[in-house]
Amino acid sequence: MSIDLNFWRYKKDVYLDNAAVYQKACCDQEEIEGLEVLPVEDILKAAAGAFPDWTALDPFNYESKDRGSFQISTTSQTVRFDCYSMERADMKRFSAVMSGFGCPLYDPQQSVRFDKIAVFLIDEAGEYKAQAEQEISRLLPRFEMTTQIVSWEEYERLSKTLHQINYSAIIHRAKSLTKVTSFMAFGNGWTNRPCQCKTALLEDEEKARPLLEELLKKSIGRVVEDFLERTCYK
């Protein structure tokens, strides 16, 4: 099985269609206006340093006896890693290396770039905006975040227009149980994680707020954990 992972850096105040950049710059190796020139030699050295136990056939080709192989393709603006029979844990090293050069991962298998996250806090969850932003920033510190407090109808409409990673939180109070549910969509992948407590525990308003905050943080932690397990992002 082969997977290709791709990296580039936009110039200041530039943001293009990532799928189009991938096709033109990474696949067709065309020069794209709006992309920075990368220090390719430094990147090759950093990649070699991240795989010290692999056999380097040359600066662009590496293999391991039992963990697969990969090939590096570069232009002045892009770096692409073609991975063959590699474990996800090893492929995550590319994201870690390239983050040091300000280049987020674009994964065409999932059709998403790992650089921005849109946060939607639905109805009552909007009361915990500061806590949600703090937790997401702590767990995903390299992501550029935008946050909106919305109704369910607004969320359904807005989320359909996005081509970036998005997170949403909703609090559902039922007679016996209250659930705080986090949902995260990343290209063609997604994860959904609820945390719950007895609704009776929320009758005291002074105790209710810290309890709901704790449930929100737990649900965020769980969806981010799923996200990291299911992607090549690190």
mmCIF file of the C-alpha atoms, coordinates in Angstrom:
data_MODEL
# 
_entry.id   MODEL 
# 
loop_
_atom_site.group_PDB 
_atom_site.id 
_atom_site.type_symbol 
_atom_site.label_atom_id 
_atom_site.label_alt_id 
_atom_site.label_comp_id 
_atom_site.label_asym_id 
_atom_site.label_entity_id 
_atom_site.label_seq_id 
_atom_site.pdbx_PDB_ins_code 
_atom_site.Cartn_x 
_atom_site.Cartn_y 
_atom_site.Cartn_z 
_atom_site.occupancy 
_atom_site.B_iso_or_equiv 
_atom_site.pdbx_formal_charge 
_atom_site.auth_seq_id 
_atom_site.auth_comp_id 
_atom_site.auth_asym_id 
_atom_site.auth_atom_id 
_atom_site.pdbx_PDB_model_num 
ATOM 1   C CA . MET A 1 1   ? 0.000   0.000  0.000   1.00 0.00 ? 1   MET A CA 1 
ATOM 2   C CA . SER A 1 2   ? 1.318   3.464  -0.868  1.00 0.00 ? 2   SER A CA 1 
ATOM 3   C CA . ILE A 1 3   ? 0.480   6.807  0.733   1.00 0.00 ? 3   ILE A CA 1 
ATOM 4   C CA . ASP A 1 4   ? 1.808   10.198 -0.247  1.00 0.00 ? 4   ASP A CA 1 
ATOM 5   C CA . LEU A 1 5   ? 2.211   13.029 2.271   1.00 0.00 ? 5   LEU A CA 1 
ATOM 6   C CA . ASN A 1 6   ? 2.809   16.553 1.031   1.00 0.00 ? 6   ASN A CA 1 
ATOM 7   C CA . PHE A 1 7   ? 4.155   19.806 2.418   1.00 0.00 ? 7   PHE A CA 1 
ATOM 8   C CA . TRP A 1 8   ? 4.438   23.442 1.371   1.00 0.00 ? 8   TRP A CA 1 
ATOM 9   C CA . ARG A 1 9   ? 4.338   26.868 2.980   1.00 0.00 ? 9   ARG A CA 1 
ATOM 10  C CA . TYR A 1 10  ? 2.177   29.776 1.883   1.00 0.00 ? 10  TYR A CA 1 
ATOM 11  C CA . LYS A 1 11  ? 3.490   33.303 1.679   1.00 0.00 ? 11  LYS A CA 1 
ATOM 12  C CA . LYS A 1 12  ? 2.097   35.807 4.174   1.00 0.00 ? 12  LYS A CA 1 
ATOM 13  C CA . ASP A 1 13  ? -1.592  36.647 3.595   1.00 0.00 ? 13  ASP A CA 1 
ATOM 14  C CA . VAL A 1 14  ? -1.898  33.957 0.899   1.00 0.00 ? 14  VAL A CA 1 
ATOM 15  C CA . TYR A 1 15  ? -4.156  30.913 1.125   1.00 0.00 ? 15  TYR A CA 1 
ATOM 16  C CA . LEU A 1 16  ? -5.082  28.895 -1.963  1.00 0.00 ? 16  LEU A CA 1 
ATOM 17  C CA . ASP A 1 17  ? -7.190  25.873 -2.805  1.00 0.00 ? 17  ASP A CA 1 
ATOM 18  C CA . ASN A 1 18  ? -5.165  23.108 -1.150  1.00 0.00 ? 18  ASN A CA 1 
ATOM 19  C CA . ALA A 1 19  ? -6.370  20.343 -3.469  1.00 0.00 ? 19  ALA A CA 1 
ATOM 20  C CA . ALA A 1 20  ? -5.384  22.414 -6.508  1.00 0.00 ? 20  ALA A CA 1 
ATOM 21  C CA . VAL A 1 21  ? -1.977  23.234 -5.022  1.00 0.00 ? 21  VAL A CA 1 
ATOM 22  C CA . TYR A 1 22  ? -1.407  19.553 -4.322  1.00 0.00 ? 22  TYR A CA 1 
ATOM 23  C CA . GLN A 1 23  ? -2.204  18.560 -7.884  1.00 0.00 ? 23  GLN A CA 1 
ATOM 24  C CA . LYS A 1 24  ? -0.255  21.324 -9.616  1.00 0.00 ? 24  LYS A CA 1 
ATOM 25  C CA . ALA A 1 25  ? 2.711   21.742 -7.272  1.00 0.00 ? 25  ALA A CA 1 
ATOM 26  C CA . CYS A 1 26  ? 3.197   18.301 -5.710  1.00 0.00 ? 26  CYS A CA 1 
ATOM 27  C CA . CYS A 1 27  ? 2.026   16.030 -8.530  1.00 0.00 ? 27  CYS A CA 1 
ATOM 28  C CA . ASP A 1 28  ? 2.690   18.045 -11.687 1.00 0.00 ? 28  ASP A CA 1 
ATOM 29  C CA . GLN A 1 29  ? 5.656   19.868 -10.100 1.00 0.00 ? 29  GLN A CA 1 
ATOM 30  C CA . GLU A 1 30  ? 4.553   23.258 -11.387 1.00 0.00 ? 30  GLU A CA 1 
ATOM 31  C CA . GLU A 1 31  ? 5.720   26.463 -9.736  1.00 0.00 ? 31  GLU A CA 1 
ATOM 32  C CA . ILE A 1 32  ? 2.827   28.167 -7.905  1.00 0.00 ? 32  ILE A CA 1 
ATOM 33  C CA . GLU A 1 33  ? 2.651   31.868 -7.172  1.00 0.00 ? 33  GLU A CA 1 
ATOM 34  C CA . GLY A 1 34  ? 1.985   32.359 -3.468  1.00 0.00 ? 34  GLY A CA 1 
ATOM 35  C CA . LEU A 1 35  ? 4.169   29.509 -2.200  1.00 0.00 ? 35  LEU A CA 1 
ATOM 36  C CA . GLU A 1 36  ? 7.454   30.100 -0.381  1.00 0.00 ? 36  GLU A CA 1 
ATOM 37  C CA . VAL A 1 37  ? 10.767  28.692 -1.564  1.00 0.00 ? 37  VAL A CA 1 
ATOM 38  C CA . LEU A 1 38  ? 11.832  25.962 0.855   1.00 0.00 ? 38  LEU A CA 1 
ATOM 39  C CA . PRO A 1 39  ? 15.316  25.115 2.205   1.00 0.00 ? 39  PRO A CA 1 
ATOM 40  C CA . VAL A 1 40  ? 15.304  21.719 0.527   1.00 0.00 ? 40  VAL A CA 1 
ATOM 41  C CA . GLU A 1 41  ? 18.833  20.670 1.517   1.00 0.00 ? 41  GLU A CA 1 
ATOM 42  C CA . ASP A 1 42  ? 18.113  21.407 5.181   1.00 0.00 ? 42  ASP A CA 1 
ATOM 43  C CA . ILE A 1 43  ? 14.864  19.464 4.950   1.00 0.00 ? 43  ILE A CA 1 
ATOM 44  C CA . LEU A 1 44  ? 16.634  16.434 3.471   1.00 0.00 ? 44  LEU A CA 1 
ATOM 45  C CA . LYS A 1 45  ? 19.133  16.511 6.334   1.00 0.00 ? 45  LYS A CA 1 
ATOM 46  C CA . ALA A 1 46  ? 16.328  16.760 8.897   1.00 0.00 ? 46  ALA A CA 1 
ATOM 47  C CA . ALA A 1 47  ? 14.474  13.850 7.284   1.00 0.00 ? 47  ALA A CA 1 
ATOM 48  C CA . ALA A 1 48  ? 17.623  11.733 7.406   1.00 0.00 ? 48  ALA A CA 1 
ATOM 49  C CA . GLY A 1 49  ? 18.039  12.589 11.078  1.00 0.00 ? 49  GLY A CA 1 
ATOM 50  C CA . ALA A 1 50  ? 14.475  11.459 11.797  1.00 0.00 ? 50  ALA A CA 1 
ATOM 51  C CA . PHE A 1 51  ? 15.179  7.983  10.380  1.00 0.00 ? 51  PHE A CA 1 
ATOM 52  C CA . PRO A 1 52  ? 18.648  7.094  11.701  1.00 0.00 ? 52  PRO A CA 1 
ATOM 53  C CA . ASP A 1 53  ? 17.843  3.379  11.840  1.00 0.00 ? 53  ASP A CA 1 
ATOM 54  C CA . TRP A 1 54  ? 16.689  3.182  8.201   1.00 0.00 ? 54  TRP A CA 1 
ATOM 55  C CA . THR A 1 55  ? 18.923  2.429  5.219   1.00 0.00 ? 55  THR A CA 1 
ATOM 56  C CA . ALA A 1 56  ? 19.487  5.481  3.011   1.00 0.00 ? 56  ALA A CA 1 
ATOM 57  C CA . LEU A 1 57  ? 19.994  4.293  -0.561  1.00 0.00 ? 57  LEU A CA 1 
ATOM 58  C CA . ASP A 1 58  ? 20.586  7.951  -1.467  1.00 0.00 ? 58  ASP A CA 1 
ATOM 59  C CA . PRO A 1 59  ? 19.272  11.287 -0.051  1.00 0.00 ? 59  PRO A CA 1 
ATOM 60  C CA . PHE A 1 60  ? 15.843  10.609 -1.581  1.00 0.00 ? 60  PHE A CA 1 
ATOM 61  C CA . ASN A 1 61  ? 15.230  6.888  -0.973  1.00 0.00 ? 61  ASN A CA 1 
ATOM 62  C CA . TYR A 1 62  ? 15.047  5.003  2.327   1.00 0.00 ? 62  TYR A CA 1 
ATOM 63  C CA . GLU A 1 63  ? 14.079  1.505  3.303   1.00 0.00 ? 63  GLU A CA 1 
ATOM 64  C CA . SER A 1 64  ? 13.773  -0.682 6.370   1.00 0.00 ? 64  SER A CA 1 
ATOM 65  C CA . LYS A 1 65  ? 13.929  -4.452 6.443   1.00 0.00 ? 65  LYS A CA 1 
ATOM 66  C CA . ASP A 1 66  ? 10.581  -4.838 8.222   1.00 0.00 ? 66  ASP A CA 1 
ATOM 67  C CA . ARG A 1 67  ? 8.945   -1.339 8.252   1.00 0.00 ? 67  ARG A CA 1 
ATOM 68  C CA . GLY A 1 68  ? 8.582   -0.420 4.595   1.00 0.00 ? 68  GLY A CA 1 
ATOM 69  C CA . SER A 1 69  ? 10.227  2.277  2.498   1.00 0.00 ? 69  SER A CA 1 
ATOM 70  C CA . PHE A 1 70  ? 9.763   5.853  1.357   1.00 0.00 ? 70  PHE A CA 1 
ATOM 71  C CA . GLN A 1 71  ? 10.834  8.150  -1.442  1.00 0.00 ? 71  GLN A CA 1 
ATOM 72  C CA . ILE A 1 72  ? 11.261  11.919 -1.215  1.00 0.00 ? 72  ILE A CA 1 
ATOM 73  C CA . SER A 1 73  ? 10.357  14.153 -4.173  1.00 0.00 ? 73  SER A CA 1 
ATOM 74  C CA . THR A 1 74  ? 11.089  17.869 -4.045  1.00 0.00 ? 74  THR A CA 1 
ATOM 75  C CA . THR A 1 75  ? 10.644  21.068 -5.980  1.00 0.00 ? 75  THR A CA 1 
ATOM 76  C CA . SER A 1 76  ? 11.823  24.481 -4.845  1.00 0.00 ? 76  SER A CA 1 
ATOM 77  C CA . GLN A 1 77  ? 8.398   24.942 -3.179  1.00 0.00 ? 77  GLN A CA 1 
ATOM 78  C CA . THR A 1 78  ? 7.243   21.486 -2.118  1.00 0.00 ? 78  THR A CA 1 
ATOM 79  C CA . VAL A 1 79  ? 8.312   18.279 -0.437  1.00 0.00 ? 79  VAL A CA 1 
ATOM 80  C CA . ARG A 1 80  ? 6.472   15.017 -1.004  1.00 0.00 ? 80  ARG A CA 1 
ATOM 81  C CA . PHE A 1 81  ? 6.992   11.716 0.792   1.00 0.00 ? 81  PHE A CA 1 
ATOM 82  C CA . ASP A 1 82  ? 5.746   8.581  -0.973  1.00 0.00 ? 82  ASP A CA 1 
ATOM 83  C CA . CYS A 1 83  ? 5.392   5.886  1.664   1.00 0.00 ? 83  CYS A CA 1 
ATOM 84  C CA . TYR A 1 84  ? 5.222   2.171  0.951   1.00 0.00 ? 84  TYR A CA 1 
ATOM 85  C CA . SER A 1 85  ? 3.971   -0.355 3.517   1.00 0.00 ? 85  SER A CA 1 
ATOM 86  C CA . MET A 1 86  ? 4.894   2.020  6.364   1.00 0.00 ? 86  MET A CA 1 
ATOM 87  C CA . GLU A 1 87  ? 3.305   2.108  9.787   1.00 0.00 ? 87  GLU A CA 1 
ATOM 88  C CA . ARG A 1 88  ? 1.399   5.256  10.732  1.00 0.00 ? 88  ARG A CA 1 
ATOM 89  C CA . ALA A 1 89  ? 3.728   5.928  13.660  1.00 0.00 ? 89  ALA A CA 1 
ATOM 90  C CA . ASP A 1 90  ? 6.665   6.156  11.250  1.00 0.00 ? 90  ASP A CA 1 
ATOM 91  C CA . MET A 1 91  ? 4.761   8.327  8.771   1.00 0.00 ? 91  MET A CA 1 
ATOM 92  C CA . LYS A 1 92  ? 3.975   10.778 11.568  1.00 0.00 ? 92  LYS A CA 1 
ATOM 93  C CA . ARG A 1 93  ? 7.681   11.612 11.671  1.00 0.00 ? 93  ARG A CA 1 
ATOM 94  C CA . PHE A 1 94  ? 7.316   13.529 8.403   1.00 0.00 ? 94  PHE A CA 1 
ATOM 95  C CA . SER A 1 95  ? 4.751   15.873 9.919   1.00 0.00 ? 95  SER A CA 1 
ATOM 96  C CA . ALA A 1 96  ? 6.996   16.455 12.917  1.00 0.00 ? 96  ALA A CA 1 
ATOM 97  C CA . VAL A 1 97  ? 10.031  17.174 10.722  1.00 0.00 ? 97  VAL A CA 1 
ATOM 98  C CA . MET A 1 98  ? 8.208   19.532 8.383   1.00 0.00 ? 98  MET A CA 1 
ATOM 99  C CA . SER A 1 99  ? 6.559   21.471 11.192  1.00 0.00 ? 99  SER A CA 1 
ATOM 100 C CA . GLY A 1 100 ? 10.048  22.720 11.992  1.00 0.00 ? 100 GLY A CA 1 
ATOM 101 C CA . PHE A 1 101 ? 10.055  24.395 8.575   1.00 0.00 ? 101 PHE A CA 1 
ATOM 102 C CA . GLY A 1 102 ? 6.584   25.898 8.930   1.00 0.00 ? 102 GLY A CA 1 
ATOM 103 C CA . CYS A 1 103 ? 5.035   23.408 6.504   1.00 0.00 ? 103 CYS A CA 1 
ATOM 104 C CA . PRO A 1 104 ? 1.754   21.752 7.562   1.00 0.00 ? 104 PRO A CA 1 
ATOM 105 C CA . LEU A 1 105 ? 0.794   18.320 6.278   1.00 0.00 ? 105 LEU A CA 1 
ATOM 106 C CA . TYR A 1 106 ? -1.564  17.928 3.324   1.00 0.00 ? 106 TYR A CA 1 
ATOM 107 C CA . ASP A 1 107 ? -2.879  14.375 3.111   1.00 0.00 ? 107 ASP A CA 1 
ATOM 108 C CA . PRO A 1 108 ? -4.651  13.694 -0.221  1.00 0.00 ? 108 PRO A CA 1 
ATOM 109 C CA . GLN A 1 109 ? -5.907  10.357 1.069   1.00 0.00 ? 109 GLN A CA 1 
ATOM 110 C CA . GLN A 1 110 ? -8.044  12.294 3.558   1.00 0.00 ? 110 GLN A CA 1 
ATOM 111 C CA . SER A 1 111 ? -8.338  15.417 1.365   1.00 0.00 ? 111 SER A CA 1 
ATOM 112 C CA . VAL A 1 112 ? -7.379  17.842 4.107   1.00 0.00 ? 112 VAL A CA 1 
ATOM 113 C CA . ARG A 1 113 ? -4.525  20.122 5.177   1.00 0.00 ? 113 ARG A CA 1 
ATOM 114 C CA . PHE A 1 114 ? -3.615  20.050 8.840   1.00 0.00 ? 114 PHE A CA 1 
ATOM 115 C CA . ASP A 1 115 ? -3.281  23.753 9.526   1.00 0.00 ? 115 ASP A CA 1 
ATOM 116 C CA . LYS A 1 116 ? -6.681  25.245 10.437  1.00 0.00 ? 116 LYS A CA 1 
ATOM 117 C CA . ILE A 1 117 ? -9.593  24.236 12.633  1.00 0.00 ? 117 ILE A CA 1 
ATOM 118 C CA . ALA A 1 118 ? -13.063 25.768 12.718  1.00 0.00 ? 118 ALA A CA 1 
ATOM 119 C CA . VAL A 1 119 ? -14.692 25.440 16.146  1.00 0.00 ? 119 VAL A CA 1 
ATOM 120 C CA . PHE A 1 120 ? -18.485 25.493 16.497  1.00 0.00 ? 120 PHE A CA 1 
ATOM 121 C CA . LEU A 1 121 ? -20.008 25.704 19.974  1.00 0.00 ? 121 LEU A CA 1 
ATOM 122 C CA . ILE A 1 122 ? -23.703 24.925 19.702  1.00 0.00 ? 122 ILE A CA 1 
ATOM 123 C CA . ASP A 1 123 ? -26.245 26.653 21.935  1.00 0.00 ? 123 ASP A CA 1 
ATOM 124 C CA . GLU A 1 124 ? -25.366 26.116 25.633  1.00 0.00 ? 124 GLU A CA 1 
ATOM 125 C CA . ALA A 1 125 ? -21.854 24.929 24.768  1.00 0.00 ? 125 ALA A CA 1 
ATOM 126 C CA . GLY A 1 126 ? -21.124 28.512 23.738  1.00 0.00 ? 126 GLY A CA 1 
ATOM 127 C CA . GLU A 1 127 ? -20.965 29.451 27.421  1.00 0.00 ? 127 GLU A CA 1 
ATOM 128 C CA . TYR A 1 128 ? -17.687 27.498 27.578  1.00 0.00 ? 128 TYR A CA 1 
ATOM 129 C CA . LYS A 1 129 ? -15.935 29.221 24.680  1.00 0.00 ? 129 LYS A CA 1 
ATOM 130 C CA . ALA A 1 130 ? -12.801 30.160 26.630  1.00 0.00 ? 130 ALA A CA 1 
ATOM 131 C CA . GLN A 1 131 ? -12.396 26.669 28.080  1.00 0.00 ? 131 GLN A CA 1 
ATOM 132 C CA . ALA A 1 132 ? -12.901 24.960 24.720  1.00 0.00 ? 132 ALA A CA 1 
ATOM 133 C CA . GLU A 1 133 ? -10.410 27.226 22.957  1.00 0.00 ? 133 GLU A CA 1 
ATOM 134 C CA . GLN A 1 134 ? -7.833  26.757 25.700  1.00 0.00 ? 134 GLN A CA 1 
ATOM 135 C CA . GLU A 1 135 ? -8.097  22.963 25.563  1.00 0.00 ? 135 GLU A CA 1 
ATOM 136 C CA . ILE A 1 136 ? -7.988  22.722 21.778  1.00 0.00 ? 136 ILE A CA 1 
ATOM 137 C CA . SER A 1 137 ? -5.024  25.113 21.646  1.00 0.00 ? 137 SER A CA 1 
ATOM 138 C CA . ARG A 1 138 ? -3.220  23.018 24.251  1.00 0.00 ? 138 ARG A CA 1 
ATOM 139 C CA . LEU A 1 139 ? -3.785  19.759 22.376  1.00 0.00 ? 139 LEU A CA 1 
ATOM 140 C CA . LEU A 1 140 ? -3.314  21.124 18.833  1.00 0.00 ? 140 LEU A CA 1 
ATOM 141 C CA . PRO A 1 141 ? -0.965  24.084 19.303  1.00 0.00 ? 141 PRO A CA 1 
ATOM 142 C CA . ARG A 1 142 ? 0.003   24.500 15.627  1.00 0.00 ? 142 ARG A CA 1 
ATOM 143 C CA . PHE A 1 143 ? -3.567  24.880 14.389  1.00 0.00 ? 143 PHE A CA 1 
ATOM 144 C CA . GLU A 1 144 ? -4.999  28.272 13.472  1.00 0.00 ? 144 GLU A CA 1 
ATOM 145 C CA . MET A 1 145 ? -8.396  28.428 15.188  1.00 0.00 ? 145 MET A CA 1 
ATOM 146 C CA . THR A 1 146 ? -11.617 30.288 14.469  1.00 0.00 ? 146 THR A CA 1 
ATOM 147 C CA . THR A 1 147 ? -14.576 29.953 16.831  1.00 0.00 ? 147 THR A CA 1 
ATOM 148 C CA . GLN A 1 148 ? -18.285 30.556 16.362  1.00 0.00 ? 148 GLN A CA 1 
ATOM 149 C CA . ILE A 1 149 ? -21.181 30.205 18.785  1.00 0.00 ? 149 ILE A CA 1 
ATOM 150 C CA . VAL A 1 150 ? -24.113 28.934 16.747  1.00 0.00 ? 150 VAL A CA 1 
ATOM 151 C CA . SER A 1 151 ? -27.502 27.272 16.815  1.00 0.00 ? 151 SER A CA 1 
ATOM 152 C CA . TRP A 1 152 ? -27.846 23.707 15.566  1.00 0.00 ? 152 TRP A CA 1 
ATOM 153 C CA . GLU A 1 153 ? -29.410 24.942 12.319  1.00 0.00 ? 153 GLU A CA 1 
ATOM 154 C CA . GLU A 1 154 ? -26.540 27.383 11.762  1.00 0.00 ? 154 GLU A CA 1 
ATOM 155 C CA . TYR A 1 155 ? -23.983 24.663 12.441  1.00 0.00 ? 155 TYR A CA 1 
ATOM 156 C CA . GLU A 1 156 ? -25.575 22.276 9.938   1.00 0.00 ? 156 GLU A CA 1 
ATOM 157 C CA . ARG A 1 157 ? -25.503 24.972 7.272   1.00 0.00 ? 157 ARG A CA 1 
ATOM 158 C CA . LEU A 1 158 ? -22.006 26.311 7.953   1.00 0.00 ? 158 LEU A CA 1 
ATOM 159 C CA . SER A 1 159 ? -20.260 22.973 8.404   1.00 0.00 ? 159 SER A CA 1 
ATOM 160 C CA . LYS A 1 160 ? -21.287 21.866 4.910   1.00 0.00 ? 160 LYS A CA 1 
ATOM 161 C CA . THR A 1 161 ? -19.350 24.749 3.353   1.00 0.00 ? 161 THR A CA 1 
ATOM 162 C CA . LEU A 1 162 ? -16.026 23.972 5.027   1.00 0.00 ? 162 LEU A CA 1 
ATOM 163 C CA . HIS A 1 163 ? -13.019 22.314 3.423   1.00 0.00 ? 163 HIS A CA 1 
ATOM 164 C CA . GLN A 1 164 ? -10.952 22.345 6.607   1.00 0.00 ? 164 GLN A CA 1 
ATOM 165 C CA . ILE A 1 165 ? -10.880 20.456 9.876   1.00 0.00 ? 165 ILE A CA 1 
ATOM 166 C CA . ASN A 1 166 ? -13.823 21.334 12.092  1.00 0.00 ? 166 ASN A CA 1 
ATOM 167 C CA . TYR A 1 167 ? -14.836 20.629 15.673  1.00 0.00 ? 167 TYR A CA 1 
ATOM 168 C CA . SER A 1 168 ? -18.233 21.036 17.304  1.00 0.00 ? 168 SER A CA 1 
ATOM 169 C CA . ALA A 1 169 ? -19.571 20.667 20.829  1.00 0.00 ? 169 ALA A CA 1 
ATOM 170 C CA . ILE A 1 170 ? -23.153 20.352 22.026  1.00 0.00 ? 170 ILE A CA 1 
ATOM 171 C CA . ILE A 1 171 ? -24.725 19.849 25.455  1.00 0.00 ? 171 ILE A CA 1 
ATOM 172 C CA . HIS A 1 172 ? -27.862 17.713 25.527  1.00 0.00 ? 172 HIS A CA 1 
ATOM 173 C CA . ARG A 1 173 ? -29.843 17.660 28.759  1.00 0.00 ? 173 ARG A CA 1 
ATOM 174 C CA . ALA A 1 174 ? -32.270 14.764 29.179  1.00 0.00 ? 174 ALA A CA 1 
ATOM 175 C CA . LYS A 1 175 ? -34.347 13.755 32.180  1.00 0.00 ? 175 LYS A CA 1 
ATOM 176 C CA . SER A 1 176 ? -31.845 11.309 33.633  1.00 0.00 ? 176 SER A CA 1 
ATOM 177 C CA . LEU A 1 177 ? -28.572 11.942 31.786  1.00 0.00 ? 177 LEU A CA 1 
ATOM 178 C CA . THR A 1 178 ? -26.819 14.975 30.327  1.00 0.00 ? 178 THR A CA 1 
ATOM 179 C CA . LYS A 1 179 ? -24.315 14.473 27.521  1.00 0.00 ? 179 LYS A CA 1 
ATOM 180 C CA . VAL A 1 180 ? -21.527 16.760 26.373  1.00 0.00 ? 180 VAL A CA 1 
ATOM 181 C CA . THR A 1 181 ? -20.623 15.566 22.887  1.00 0.00 ? 181 THR A CA 1 
ATOM 182 C CA . SER A 1 182 ? -17.609 16.554 20.812  1.00 0.00 ? 182 SER A CA 1 
ATOM 183 C CA . PHE A 1 183 ? -17.486 15.892 17.085  1.00 0.00 ? 183 PHE A CA 1 
ATOM 184 C CA . MET A 1 184 ? -14.451 16.362 14.860  1.00 0.00 ? 184 MET A CA 1 
ATOM 185 C CA . ALA A 1 185 ? -14.354 16.075 11.072  1.00 0.00 ? 185 ALA A CA 1 
ATOM 186 C CA . PHE A 1 186 ? -11.072 15.953 9.140   1.00 0.00 ? 186 PHE A CA 1 
ATOM 187 C CA . GLY A 1 187 ? -11.508 15.496 5.422   1.00 0.00 ? 187 GLY A CA 1 
ATOM 188 C CA . ASN A 1 188 ? -13.153 12.119 4.898   1.00 0.00 ? 188 ASN A CA 1 
ATOM 189 C CA . GLY A 1 189 ? -12.488 11.082 8.508   1.00 0.00 ? 189 GLY A CA 1 
ATOM 190 C CA . TRP A 1 190 ? -14.449 11.873 11.643  1.00 0.00 ? 190 TRP A CA 1 
ATOM 191 C CA . THR A 1 191 ? -14.803 11.024 15.323  1.00 0.00 ? 191 THR A CA 1 
ATOM 192 C CA . ASN A 1 192 ? -17.611 11.534 17.836  1.00 0.00 ? 192 ASN A CA 1 
ATOM 193 C CA . ARG A 1 193 ? -17.090 11.345 21.620  1.00 0.00 ? 193 ARG A CA 1 
ATOM 194 C CA . PRO A 1 194 ? -19.744 11.944 24.312  1.00 0.00 ? 194 PRO A CA 1 
ATOM 195 C CA . CYS A 1 195 ? -19.146 12.327 28.033  1.00 0.00 ? 195 CYS A CA 1 
ATOM 196 C CA . GLN A 1 196 ? -22.098 12.181 30.394  1.00 0.00 ? 196 GLN A CA 1 
ATOM 197 C CA . CYS A 1 197 ? -23.303 12.674 33.939  1.00 0.00 ? 197 CYS A CA 1 
ATOM 198 C CA . LYS A 1 198 ? -26.575 12.345 35.803  1.00 0.00 ? 198 LYS A CA 1 
ATOM 199 C CA . THR A 1 199 ? -28.777 15.364 35.154  1.00 0.00 ? 199 THR A CA 1 
ATOM 200 C CA . ALA A 1 200 ? -29.596 15.517 38.868  1.00 0.00 ? 200 ALA A CA 1 
ATOM 201 C CA . LEU A 1 201 ? -25.985 16.520 39.558  1.00 0.00 ? 201 LEU A CA 1 
ATOM 202 C CA . LEU A 1 202 ? -26.568 19.756 37.635  1.00 0.00 ? 202 LEU A CA 1 
ATOM 203 C CA . GLU A 1 203 ? -29.411 21.050 39.797  1.00 0.00 ? 203 GLU A CA 1 
ATOM 204 C CA . ASP A 1 204 ? -26.978 23.131 41.867  1.00 0.00 ? 204 ASP A CA 1 
ATOM 205 C CA . GLU A 1 205 ? -25.829 25.881 39.466  1.00 0.00 ? 205 GLU A CA 1 
ATOM 206 C CA . GLU A 1 206 ? -22.555 26.445 41.330  1.00 0.00 ? 206 GLU A CA 1 
ATOM 207 C CA . LYS A 1 207 ? -21.629 22.790 40.885  1.00 0.00 ? 207 LYS A CA 1 
ATOM 208 C CA . ALA A 1 208 ? -23.107 22.457 37.399  1.00 0.00 ? 208 ALA A CA 1 
ATOM 209 C CA . ARG A 1 209 ? -20.725 24.776 35.584  1.00 0.00 ? 209 ARG A CA 1 
ATOM 210 C CA . PRO A 1 210 ? -17.413 23.167 36.679  1.00 0.00 ? 210 PRO A CA 1 
ATOM 211 C CA . LEU A 1 211 ? -18.893 19.708 36.048  1.00 0.00 ? 211 LEU A CA 1 
ATOM 212 C CA . LEU A 1 212 ? -19.957 20.574 32.503  1.00 0.00 ? 212 LEU A CA 1 
ATOM 213 C CA . GLU A 1 213 ? -16.588 22.206 31.904  1.00 0.00 ? 213 GLU A CA 1 
ATOM 214 C CA . GLU A 1 214 ? -14.849 19.017 33.014  1.00 0.00 ? 214 GLU A CA 1 
ATOM 215 C CA . LEU A 1 215 ? -17.036 16.897 30.712  1.00 0.00 ? 215 LEU A CA 1 
ATOM 216 C CA . LEU A 1 216 ? -16.320 19.222 27.788  1.00 0.00 ? 216 LEU A CA 1 
ATOM 217 C CA . LYS A 1 217 ? -12.573 18.995 28.318  1.00 0.00 ? 217 LYS A CA 1 
ATOM 218 C CA . LYS A 1 218 ? -12.737 15.203 28.537  1.00 0.00 ? 218 LYS A CA 1 
ATOM 219 C CA . SER A 1 219 ? -14.744 14.933 25.330  1.00 0.00 ? 219 SER A CA 1 
ATOM 220 C CA . ILE A 1 220 ? -12.315 17.267 23.534  1.00 0.00 ? 220 ILE A CA 1 
ATOM 221 C CA . GLY A 1 221 ? -9.396  15.172 24.731  1.00 0.00 ? 221 GLY A CA 1 
ATOM 222 C CA . ARG A 1 222 ? -11.015 12.001 23.468  1.00 0.00 ? 222 ARG A CA 1 
ATOM 223 C CA . VAL A 1 223 ? -11.830 13.265 19.964  1.00 0.00 ? 223 VAL A CA 1 
ATOM 224 C CA . VAL A 1 224 ? -8.339  14.726 19.595  1.00 0.00 ? 224 VAL A CA 1 
ATOM 225 C CA . GLU A 1 225 ? -6.862  11.403 20.699  1.00 0.00 ? 225 GLU A CA 1 
ATOM 226 C CA . ASP A 1 226 ? -8.952  9.631  18.048  1.00 0.00 ? 226 ASP A CA 1 
ATOM 227 C CA . PHE A 1 227 ? -7.917  12.240 15.469  1.00 0.00 ? 227 PHE A CA 1 
ATOM 228 C CA . LEU A 1 228 ? -4.221  11.701 16.199  1.00 0.00 ? 228 LEU A CA 1 
ATOM 229 C CA . GLU A 1 229 ? -4.600  7.912  16.079  1.00 0.00 ? 229 GLU A CA 1 
ATOM 230 C CA . ARG A 1 230 ? -6.350  8.010  12.702  1.00 0.00 ? 230 ARG A CA 1 
ATOM 231 C CA . THR A 1 231 ? -4.110  10.476 10.865  1.00 0.00 ? 231 THR A CA 1 
ATOM 232 C CA . CYS A 1 232 ? -0.479  10.937 9.893   1.00 0.00 ? 232 CYS A CA 1 
ATOM 233 C CA . TYR A 1 233 ? -0.379  14.264 11.730  1.00 0.00 ? 233 TYR A CA 1 
ATOM 234 C CA . LYS A 1 234 ? 1.872   14.765 14.728  1.00 0.00 ? 234 LYS A CA 1 
# 
